[in-house]
Structures are given as structure tokens and as C-alpha cells.
Amino acid sequence: MGLNTEISYHNNDILMKVLAEQFKNKTLDVFGIKTAKIKDLIPSVHPAVEANETRNDIIFLLEDDTLLHLEFQTTAGEQDLKRFLYYDARLVRRQERKVHTIVIYSGRIEQARERLECGSILYQVENIYMKHYNGDQEYNRLKHKIDNHQLLSETDTLKLIFLPLMKSEQKEEELAIQAAELAKAAPDEKTKLFAIAALIVITDKIMSESNKRKLLEVLKMTQIEQWIREEGRQEGRQEGELKGRQDEKRETAQTMLNLGMSPELIAKATRLPLEEILEMAKANNAN
């Protein structure tokens, strides 16, 4: 299969599994995020109610049984806060746990609102500003370690993951691609997989289609690419098997129609929608 530019944790289980495994028992203290240790990564897709963006960035289940909702932003506005409020309200209803939302702003954002007042609804988030971290210096430091085949510490790995959001002379997208290339060169396989998966997830919303393709090119010759391709082959086999079964049902339905059986009976026998049987009967009559 080709590597789709929309591969991300919300529509690809591979990246979710990698992140869930590698984030366990970690904290994000290095960025001033003070919470209990991470216990698991939970699905962040909710049933769509409106035809707009309905996914969260990352949601962690913490050891204290609360949820940590992380959002990664390159813009700051009231509409963003309203969107987070919408996410969190549905998250509370679905998970029945307390939610702590932290918005991580890229190095270009100097300040942003933390509080939203909507009558009786008061909504509060915590803002973390990556403007305090020099992305160019961090890139050079991490590149020096990797070029010298030194293992990255847990703190180094987290900084590599968040590198595209740090303050830099370069655009976030350019820094994301460079960070992914660094991750691919990491001497430790677990660090490599973790960093690449996290970079794809974190930068999903800020990347243009062309730069997403460049970023996903970095996946080539890595274990993640093999997993994604294998998943695609399995999905293809399942879709093929399903299509084959549906075709057999339609052939059976056509035979039953030719024998003069009622569409209602055929629908029950084949479990095809009655509407589809009626359309087939209509086509038969037209011929």
C-alpha cells in the first residue's frame, strides 16, 4: 500500500500502539507538566456529531485515574478554546473521569487565553509555551549525540519529539522533518520508533500535504513502515473477503428473484438491505 498522508494515531492503530507502550510510566516534567505518571494512551476519537474536526491530539490515562488531554497549537484564539471545551465535555461524558487539559503552543506563540467564560460554564486549561526552548540549539545538541552514536536519555527523546514546536529560525514543518531524520538515525531502535511515531502524531495538524509526504518518506526502511504496510495488506485481504461474500449474496438474490420469490423473503434470506433487493428487481423488470 502507499503511505497515506493522513496516517496518524487517530486512524492508524500502529502509531497508537507504539506511543502507548513507550509513554507508560513516564511524565512530562521536563516541560513543566506536573502530573501523575502516565498509565496508558486511550483512544481519542468520538462519534462525530458535527461534520467538522472532532479528534483530540493525545489523551493519557494517568495513574491517579484522571485523564491528561494534550493539544498542540500553532494558533491561539477563542475558537480554539471552544473546540477544546467541546472535546472535553464529550470526553467526560464518555470516560466519566476528571480531565486536565494542557495546550502546548509552538515557539511562535507568545501568549494565549487559559480561561473561557460562557455564562454558567467556566472552562480552564493550562498553557505551556515552547518559546522558552531553543529548537535550533536543541537540534544541534541532539544531532551531535546521535552522530557520535550516543544513546539518548529519556529527556533527550522527549525534547526530540517536541522539537518541531520549539522556538526556531525554521518553520515547524521543516524542523519536524529534520527531527524525524534525526530520530531515524538514533542508535537505539526503541527510541527511533517512539520518536518517529510521536512526531507524526504531534505534527499531524500543522503539516501541509506536501510536507506530510516528506515526513512519511522518513518512515522508509523502518519497522513502523513494515507494520503499516502489513496492516494495509491485512485490511486489503479483509475488504476483499467481505466484497466476495457480498457478491455471492447478490448472486443468490438474483437467482431467487429469477425464481419469482418476494424481495422481502430474499432480504431475510441473504441479509442484504431490502432497498438493494428492490433496486435489483426494478432493474430486472426494466430488462
Beta strands, then each sheet from edge to edge (+ up, - down):
strand 1: 38-41
strand 2: 58-62
strand 3: 67-73
strand 4: 99-105
strand 5: 115-118
strand 6: 121-124
strand 7: 126-129
sheet 1: 1+ 2- 3+ 4+ 7+
sheet 2: 5+ 6-
end
